[in-house]
Amino acid sequence: MLTEILKFAQLSKAAYRKSFTRNGIKAEKYGNWLTSTTFFVYKDADTNYLIFRGSSSPRDILIDVLAFPPVYYLRNWMHAGFALQHKSVKKKLLKVLREMDPDKELVITGHSLAAALGEITKLLCDQQNMSFGGSPAKLCVFGKPRAFLKPGKNRFKSDHVLSVCSASDLIIRVPKYCYTVGSLNQNFLYFPNDGESALLNPDPRYVKRDWDIKDCIKDHSIDTYIERIKAIK
């Protein structure tokens, strides 16, 4: 499991580049220059990967803070900035998704802003009843901010969604008010501040106690996520 998660984290990091090649396979790049929304499609023998790029420009930062008022998009109330960015590439996304080999599994991944866009894309795939490799699209994301207006719902099957948190990551806890995670029954993989363990679906009270403000920015880095995954014994 951790080997796969490490691969997803490395792909999420690669998406911050202008382009990338892995194992001799070049990822296909798509996006909208106006909103700077960018995603890549990487294909290996058994799986297709859809990887969004996280915040990498001043426009992305403006989108991140555009939380209010919430907007109604894909039949859900959600963070206005995330919805705007996603809507700007929705047509391209649907075209790419419909052209994918349906016999291959699809994994959606990304870090930070990209994690929120990946979650909204998971919602889009499910609403379109898309199947990849005989099952719905799977989501594994890192440092995912809260994108959906409260109260929370069980939007996705828990075994198809994994949200990964590095200890005191600040972004996974914002916006603090009014918003919540995309699915209350999501699987949550937590790397505590001890640096040597991983907890699946830990008690929220433990996660709150483990918070350390001095690490809240560092713990959001995708490099920190990769280091923590590699450090698990």
C-alpha positions as CSV (number, residue, x, y, z in Angstrom):
1,M,0.0,0.0,0.0
2,L,2.7,2.5,1.0
3,T,4.6,1.8,-2.2
4,E,1.6,2.8,-4.3
5,I,1.0,5.9,-2.1
6,L,4.6,6.9,-2.6
7,K,4.2,6.7,-6.3
8,F,1.1,8.9,-6.1
9,A,3.0,11.5,-4.1
10,Q,5.9,11.5,-6.5
11,L,3.5,12.0,-9.4
12,S,1.9,14.8,-7.5
13,K,5.3,16.4,-7.1
14,A,6.1,15.9,-10.8
15,A,2.9,17.8,-11.7
16,Y,4.6,21.1,-10.4
17,R,7.0,20.9,-13.4
18,K,6.2,22.3,-16.8
19,S,6.3,18.7,-18.1
20,F,7.5,15.4,-16.9
21,T,8.5,11.9,-18.0
22,R,8.5,8.8,-15.8
23,N,9.9,5.4,-16.8
24,G,10.3,6.7,-20.4
25,I,6.6,7.6,-20.6
26,K,5.8,11.3,-21.1
27,A,2.7,12.7,-19.3
28,E,0.1,14.5,-21.4
29,K,-0.5,18.1,-20.3
30,Y,-3.8,19.9,-20.3
31,G,-5.1,23.2,-18.8
32,N,-6.6,26.6,-19.0
33,W,-4.1,29.5,-19.2
34,L,-6.6,32.0,-17.9
35,T,-7.2,30.3,-14.6
36,S,-3.8,28.5,-14.7
37,T,-5.6,25.2,-13.9
38,T,-3.3,22.4,-15.1
39,F,-3.6,18.6,-15.1
40,F,-1.6,15.7,-16.5
41,V,-2.5,12.3,-17.7
42,Y,0.1,9.6,-17.2
43,K,-0.4,6.1,-18.5
44,D,1.4,2.9,-17.6
45,A,0.6,-0.7,-18.5
46,D,-2.2,-1.2,-16.0
47,T,-3.4,2.2,-14.8
48,N,-4.2,5.6,-16.0
49,Y,-3.3,8.5,-13.6
50,L,-4.9,11.9,-13.7
51,I,-2.7,14.4,-11.7
52,F,-3.6,18.0,-11.0
53,R,-1.0,20.6,-10.4
54,G,-1.1,22.4,-7.0
55,S,-0.8,26.1,-6.3
56,S,2.2,27.4,-8.4
57,S,1.2,31.0,-9.5
58,P,-0.2,34.2,-8.0
59,R,-3.6,33.3,-9.7
60,D,-3.7,30.0,-7.8
61,I,-3.2,31.8,-4.5
62,L,-6.1,34.1,-5.3
63,I,-8.2,31.1,-6.1
64,D,-7.3,29.4,-2.8
65,V,-8.6,32.3,-0.8
66,L,-11.8,32.8,-2.8
67,A,-13.8,30.7,-0.4
68,F,-16.9,32.9,0.0
69,P,-19.6,33.1,-1.1
70,P,-19.9,29.3,-1.8
71,V,-21.2,28.4,-5.3
72,Y,-23.5,25.6,-6.5
73,Y,-21.5,23.4,-8.9
74,L,-22.0,19.8,-9.9
75,R,-25.2,19.8,-7.8
76,N,-23.2,20.6,-4.7
77,W,-22.4,23.8,-2.7
78,M,-18.7,24.2,-2.6
79,H,-15.7,26.5,-2.3
80,A,-16.0,29.2,-5.0
81,G,-12.4,29.3,-6.1
82,F,-12.0,25.5,-6.4
83,A,-15.3,25.4,-8.4
84,L,-14.1,28.2,-10.7
85,Q,-10.8,26.4,-11.5
86,H,-12.5,23.1,-12.0
87,K,-15.2,24.5,-14.3
88,S,-12.5,26.1,-16.5
89,V,-11.2,22.7,-17.5
90,K,-14.4,20.7,-17.2
91,K,-14.9,20.2,-21.0
92,K,-11.3,19.1,-21.5
93,L,-11.6,16.8,-18.5
94,L,-14.7,15.1,-19.8
95,K,-13.1,14.7,-23.3
96,V,-10.0,13.1,-21.8
97,L,-11.9,10.9,-19.4
98,R,-14.2,9.6,-22.1
99,E,-11.2,8.8,-24.3
100,M,-9.4,6.7,-21.6
101,D,-9.2,3.0,-21.9
102,P,-12.1,1.8,-19.8
103,D,-10.3,-1.5,-19.0
104,K,-7.6,0.3,-17.1
105,E,-8.0,1.5,-13.5
106,L,-8.1,5.3,-13.0
107,V,-6.3,6.9,-10.1
108,I,-6.8,10.7,-9.5
109,T,-4.1,12.3,-7.4
110,G,-2.6,15.7,-6.5
111,H,-1.4,17.9,-3.7
112,S,-2.9,21.0,-2.0
113,L,-5.2,22.9,-4.4
114,A,-4.7,19.9,-6.8
115,A,-6.2,17.6,-4.1
116,A,-9.4,19.7,-4.0
117,L,-9.6,19.7,-7.8
118,G,-9.0,15.9,-7.8
119,E,-11.9,15.4,-5.3
120,I,-14.2,17.5,-7.5
121,T,-13.1,15.4,-10.5
122,K,-14.0,12.2,-8.5
123,L,-17.4,13.7,-8.0
124,L,-17.7,14.4,-11.7
125,C,-16.7,10.9,-12.7
126,D,-19.2,9.4,-10.3
127,Q,-22.0,11.6,-11.5
128,Q,-21.2,10.6,-15.1
129,N,-21.3,6.9,-14.0
130,M,-17.8,6.4,-15.4
131,S,-16.1,3.0,-14.8
132,F,-12.4,2.3,-15.1
133,G,-11.2,-1.3,-14.9
134,G,-14.6,-2.4,-13.7
135,S,-14.8,0.1,-10.8
136,P,-15.3,3.9,-10.2
137,A,-12.3,6.2,-10.3
138,K,-10.1,6.1,-7.2
139,L,-8.8,9.1,-5.4
140,C,-5.6,9.4,-3.4
141,V,-4.6,13.0,-2.5
142,F,-2.2,14.9,-0.2
143,G,-2.9,17.9,1.9
144,K,-6.4,18.3,0.7
145,P,-8.2,21.5,1.8
146,R,-11.9,21.4,2.6
147,A,-14.0,22.1,-0.5
148,F,-17.6,21.3,0.3
149,L,-20.1,23.3,2.3
150,K,-21.3,21.8,5.6
151,P,-23.1,19.7,6.7
152,G,-21.0,16.8,5.5
153,K,-22.2,13.9,3.4
154,N,-21.1,10.4,2.4
155,R,-20.5,11.3,-1.3
156,F,-18.1,8.5,-2.2
157,K,-17.5,4.9,-1.2
158,S,-14.8,4.9,1.4
159,D,-12.6,2.3,-0.3
160,H,-12.3,4.6,-3.3
161,V,-11.0,7.7,-1.5
162,L,-7.9,8.2,0.6
163,S,-6.9,11.5,2.0
164,V,-3.3,11.7,3.3
165,C,-2.3,14.1,6.0
166,S,1.3,14.9,7.1
167,A,1.0,15.7,10.9
168,S,0.4,19.4,11.4
169,D,-0.4,20.3,7.7
170,L,-2.3,23.6,8.0
171,I,-4.0,23.4,4.6
172,I,-5.9,20.2,5.3
173,R,-7.6,22.0,8.1
174,V,-8.9,25.0,6.1
175,P,-11.2,26.7,5.5
176,K,-11.8,26.2,9.2
177,Y,-15.4,27.4,9.2
178,C,-18.4,26.5,7.0
179,Y,-16.6,23.9,4.9
180,T,-15.8,20.2,5.3
181,V,-14.3,17.2,3.5
182,G,-15.9,15.8,0.4
183,S,-17.1,12.6,2.0
184,L,-17.4,12.0,5.7
185,N,-16.6,8.3,5.3
186,Q,-13.4,8.9,3.4
187,N,-10.3,6.9,4.4
188,F,-7.8,9.1,6.2
189,L,-4.1,8.2,6.4
190,Y,-2.3,10.2,9.0
191,F,1.4,10.6,9.6
192,P,2.0,11.7,13.2
193,N,4.7,14.0,14.4
194,D,6.7,11.0,15.7
195,G,7.9,10.6,12.0
196,E,8.0,6.8,12.1
197,S,4.4,5.6,11.9
198,A,1.2,5.8,9.9
199,L,-2.4,5.7,11.3
200,L,-5.4,4.8,9.2
201,N,-8.6,6.6,10.3
202,P,-7.2,7.7,13.7
203,D,-9.4,9.2,16.5
204,P,-9.9,12.9,15.5
205,R,-9.1,13.9,19.1
206,Y,-5.6,12.3,18.7
207,V,-5.1,14.3,15.5
208,K,-6.1,17.5,17.2
209,R,-3.7,16.9,20.1
210,D,-0.8,16.0,17.7
211,W,-1.0,19.5,16.0
212,D,2.1,21.6,16.3
213,I,1.9,25.1,15.0
214,K,5.7,25.4,14.4
215,D,5.4,22.7,11.7
216,C,2.1,23.7,10.1
217,I,3.7,25.1,6.9
218,K,6.6,22.7,6.6
219,D,4.3,19.7,6.9
220,H,2.3,20.9,3.9
221,S,5.2,20.5,1.5
222,I,4.9,17.6,-0.9
223,D,8.6,16.9,-0.2
224,T,7.6,16.4,3.5
225,Y,4.9,14.0,2.4
226,I,7.4,12.0,0.4
227,E,9.9,12.0,3.3
228,R,7.3,10.8,5.8
229,I,6.1,7.9,3.5
230,K,9.7,6.8,3.0
231,A,10.4,6.9,6.8
232,I,7.6,4.5,7.8
233,K,9.2,1.4,9.4
